[in-house]
């Protein structure tokens, strides 16, 4: 009976299909007015990247967020502001006014979905009512250009922000900020380890990859084997705690199996070395997808050892997300 139960669980995991979302910021094949077959905007795959369909918005989208707890509610960040959809991406509404533009990331508090944060070229904006109104929250920033923001899973009032002058932290939901390390560096991305909330990773412009093992209080460079030091994107294997991937500017994809202590390039078949986005499928972590600059989307089924072209020829794939 136990063997049958375990077999059934394994089959259920293998049968699961991950829903993927992809933002295409630009495409050399884009034709103005091509509404019948749009090549930019948000795309969705219901089957782990086998097929893709456009999701309603034909403008540029830089990032995307699925809101937990409310089915069908999606958020996107774009040059025009913050977008919200309540029908799973069929239609979109701009929630911000003219004063909030160049939005690079949007994040929603998983425990309080009414609390939304936008990281922009002009700092951090916060909404406490699901995007109905927004307030700038830049107290403490020296250079308010913020490219990413993280809500600490263990304490939703605690935030980390990636700026052009290092990492900033907030202990009060963004009301005020203090420097939290890597001063003077341009930070491109921050993520929290999915298995250990004390561990954070940061990717920088020209300074490589950094690790924090104390919830962002201190940071250590970890660049051994990383021959390109501009890190745009970071992804973790959800089942193997030490397996990480980074996408770089000009060096393609690097993989580490020891939490970032040692890196190796994994680029066989990846024809474009500028990687803006990377994600690992939870249902099958051997499947990795990488979005490139003007090269489209690539897929690996062997943990990055080999890559094949997947979708969006000659397109700039800016972001990838799994729901």
C-alpha positions in Angstrom: 0.0 0.0 0.0 2.8 2.4 0.9 4.6 1.7 -2.4 1.5 2.4 -4.3 0.9 5.6 -2.4 4.5 6.8 -3.1 4.2 5.9 -6.7 1.0 7.8 -7.0 2.6 10.9 -5.5 5.6 10.7 -7.8 3.3 10.4 -10.8 1.4 13.4 -9.6 4.5 15.5 -9.4 5.7 14.4 -12.8 2.3 15.2 -14.3 2.2 18.7 -12.9 2.6 21.5 -15.5 4.2 24.7 -14.5 2.6 28.0 -15.7 5.2 30.3 -17.1 5.1 34.0 -17.9 7.5 35.8 -20.1 7.9 39.6 -20.8 9.3 40.6 -24.2 10.5 44.1 -24.1 11.5 44.4 -27.8 11.6 42.4 -30.9 13.4 42.9 -34.2 10.4 41.2 -35.8 7.9 43.6 -34.3 5.5 45.3 -36.7 3.7 48.4 -35.6 0.0 47.7 -35.6 0.4 43.9 -35.7 -2.4 43.3 -33.2 -3.2 39.9 -34.8 0.1 38.5 -33.8 1.8 40.7 -31.2 5.5 40.1 -30.6 6.0 42.3 -27.5 4.4 42.4 -24.1 3.4 39.5 -21.8 3.2 35.9 -22.9 2.0 32.8 -20.9 2.7 29.2 -21.3 0.4 26.7 -19.5 2.6 23.7 -20.2 6.1 24.5 -18.9 7.2 26.4 -22.1 6.0 24.0 -24.8 3.5 26.5 -26.2 3.1 30.3 -25.6 0.1 32.7 -25.9 -0.1 36.4 -25.7 -1.8 37.9 -22.6 -3.6 41.1 -23.5 -1.0 43.8 -23.1 1.0 44.7 -26.2 3.3 47.3 -24.6 6.6 46.9 -22.9 6.6 45.0 -19.6 9.7 44.8 -17.5 8.5 42.6 -14.7 5.5 40.6 -13.6 4.0 39.3 -10.4 1.2 36.8 -9.6 -0.7 37.8 -6.5 -1.1 34.9 -4.0 -4.5 34.4 -2.4 -6.6 36.1 -5.1 -7.0 34.0 -8.3 -6.7 35.9 -11.5 -5.0 39.0 -10.1 -1.7 39.8 -11.9 0.6 42.8 -11.7 3.1 44.1 -14.2 5.7 46.9 -14.3 6.3 48.9 -17.4 7.5 52.2 -18.6 4.1 53.8 -18.2 3.6 52.7 -14.6 2.1 49.7 -12.7 -0.5 47.6 -14.4 -3.1 45.4 -12.7 -5.3 42.6 -14.1 -8.1 41.0 -12.3 -9.0 38.5 -15.1 -5.8 36.5 -15.4 -4.2 38.9 -17.9 -7.0 39.3 -20.4 -7.4 43.0 -19.7 -5.1 45.5 -17.8 -5.5 48.7 -16.0 -2.8 51.3 -15.3 -3.0 52.0 -11.5 -0.4 54.8 -11.4 -0.5 58.4 -12.5 1.8 60.4 -14.8 4.3 61.0 -12.0 5.2 57.3 -11.7 7.0 56.0 -14.7 10.0 53.8 -15.6 8.8 51.1 -13.2 11.4 48.2 -13.0 9.8 45.8 -10.5 6.5 45.4 -8.7 6.1 43.3 -5.5 3.0 42.4 -3.5 3.1 41.5 0.2 2.0 37.9 0.3 0.4 38.3 3.7 -1.3 41.6 2.9 -2.1 41.7 -0.8 -3.3 45.3 -0.5 0.3 46.4 0.2 2.2 46.8 -3.2 5.7 48.2 -3.8 7.1 49.6 -7.1 10.8 49.9 -7.7 11.4 52.7 -10.2 14.1 54.9 -11.7 12.9 57.6 -9.3 12.8 55.5 -6.1 10.3 53.3 -4.3 6.6 53.9 -4.3 4.1 52.1 -2.0 0.4 51.5 -2.2 -1.6 50.3 0.8 -4.9 49.8 -1.2 -4.1 47.5 -4.1 -2.8 50.3 -6.3 -5.6 52.8 -5.9 -3.2 55.4 -4.6 0.6 55.5 -4.4 3.1 57.4 -2.2 6.8 57.9 -2.8 9.0 56.3 0.0 12.6 57.4 -0.6 13.7 58.7 2.8 17.3 57.6 3.3 18.2 56.9 -0.3 21.3 58.8 -1.7 20.6 57.7 -5.3 16.9 56.7 -5.6 17.3 54.7 -8.9 15.9 51.3 -7.6 16.0 48.3 -9.9 14.7 45.6 -7.6 13.0 45.1 -4.2 12.6 42.1 -2.0 10.0 41.5 0.7 11.5 39.3 3.4 9.5 36.1 3.7 10.2 35.8 7.5 9.2 39.5 8.2 7.0 41.2 5.6 7.8 44.7 7.1 11.5 44.2 6.2 12.5 45.1 2.7 15.8 45.1 0.7 16.2 47.4 -2.3 18.7 47.2 -5.1 20.0 50.7 -6.0 22.7 52.4 -8.0 24.5 53.0 -4.6 24.4 49.6 -3.1 21.7 47.8 -1.1 19.3 49.6 1.2 17.1 48.0 3.9 13.9 49.1 5.5 12.4 47.7 8.8 9.1 49.6 8.5 7.6 48.6 5.1 9.6 51.2 3.2 8.7 54.3 5.2 12.4 54.9 5.8 15.6 53.3 4.4 19.2 52.7 5.6 22.3 51.5 3.7 22.7 47.7 4.0 25.9 47.0 2.2 27.8 47.1 -1.1 27.9 50.9 -1.1 28.8 52.5 -4.4 27.9 49.4 -6.4 25.2 49.2 -9.0 22.9 46.4 -7.9 20.9 44.7 -10.6 19.0 42.0 -8.7 18.4 40.6 -5.2 16.7 37.3 -4.4 16.1 35.3 -1.2 17.0 31.6 -1.0 13.8 29.7 -1.2 14.9 27.2 1.4 16.7 29.5 3.9 15.3 32.9 4.5 18.5 34.1 6.1 20.4 33.7 2.8 20.2 36.4 0.1 22.0 36.7 -3.2 22.8 39.9 -5.1 23.9 40.5 -8.7 25.8 43.6 -9.6 27.0 45.7 -12.5 30.8 44.9 -13.0 31.3 43.6 -9.4 29.9 40.1 -9.7 27.9 37.9 -7.3 27.4 38.5 -3.6 26.1 36.3 -0.8 24.6 37.2 2.6 24.1 34.5 5.2 22.7 36.8 7.9 19.6 38.2 6.3 21.4 41.0 4.4 23.4 42.5 7.2 26.7 41.6 5.6 27.8 40.6 2.1 30.6 38.6 0.6 31.8 38.5 -3.0 31.7 35.0 -4.5 33.1 35.2 -8.0 35.4 32.2 -8.4 35.0 30.9 -11.9 32.7 33.8 -12.8 34.5 35.4 -15.8 31.8 38.0 -16.5 31.0 40.2 -13.5 27.8 41.9 -14.6 25.0 39.7 -13.2 21.5 40.5 -14.4 19.5 37.6 -13.0 19.8 34.8 -10.4 17.8 31.6 -10.0 17.8 28.8 -7.5 17.1 25.1 -7.9 14.1 24.5 -5.6 15.2 21.0 -4.7 18.9 21.3 -4.6 19.7 24.0 -2.1 23.2 24.8 -3.3 22.5 24.8 -7.1 22.3 28.4 -8.5 22.2 29.9 -12.0 23.2 33.4 -13.0 22.6 35.2 -16.3 25.4 37.7 -17.3 26.1 40.5 -19.8 28.3 38.8 -22.4 29.2 35.6 -20.5 25.9 33.7 -20.9 24.8 31.4 -18.0 26.9 30.2 -15.1 26.0 27.4 -12.7 27.1 26.7 -9.1 26.5 23.5 -7.2 27.9 24.8 -3.9 25.9 28.0 -3.1 28.0 30.2 -5.3 31.5 29.3 -4.1 32.5 28.0 -7.5 31.0 28.8 -10.9 31.2 27.2 -14.3 29.9 28.4 -17.6 27.0 26.3 -19.1 26.4 27.7 -22.6 26.4 24.9 -25.1 23.8 25.8 -27.7 23.1 29.3 -26.2 23.8 31.5 -29.1 23.3 34.8 -27.3 25.6 35.5 -24.3 23.5 38.4 -22.9 21.1 36.8 -20.5 18.5 39.1 -18.8 16.2 36.4 -17.3 16.5 32.9 -16.0 14.2 30.5 -14.2 14.0 26.9 -13.0 10.8 24.8 -13.2 9.7 23.6 -9.8 8.0 20.5 -11.2 11.3 19.4 -12.9 14.4 21.4 -11.8 16.4 19.9 -14.6 14.5 22.3 -16.9 15.9 25.8 -17.0 14.9 28.7 -19.3 17.0 31.7 -20.2 15.8 34.9 -21.8 18.4 36.8 -23.9 19.0 40.2 -25.5 17.7 40.0 -29.1 18.2 36.3 -29.2 14.9 35.1 -27.8 14.1 32.4 -25.2 16.3 29.2 -24.7 15.5 26.0 -22.9 17.7 23.4 -21.2 16.4 20.0 -20.0 19.7 18.9 -18.4 20.3 21.7 -15.8 22.0 24.0 -18.3 24.4 21.6 -19.9 22.8 22.0 -23.3 20.4 24.7 -24.7 18.0 24.8 -27.6 16.0 27.7 -28.9 12.5 27.8 -27.6 10.6 30.9 -28.6 10.6 34.6 -29.6 13.2 34.7 -32.3 15.3 37.9 -32.3 13.4 39.2 -29.2 14.6 40.8 -26.0 13.2 38.6 -23.3 13.3 40.7 -20.2 11.7 38.5 -17.6 10.6 35.0 -16.8 8.4 33.8 -13.9 6.8 30.6 -12.7 3.4 30.4 -11.1 
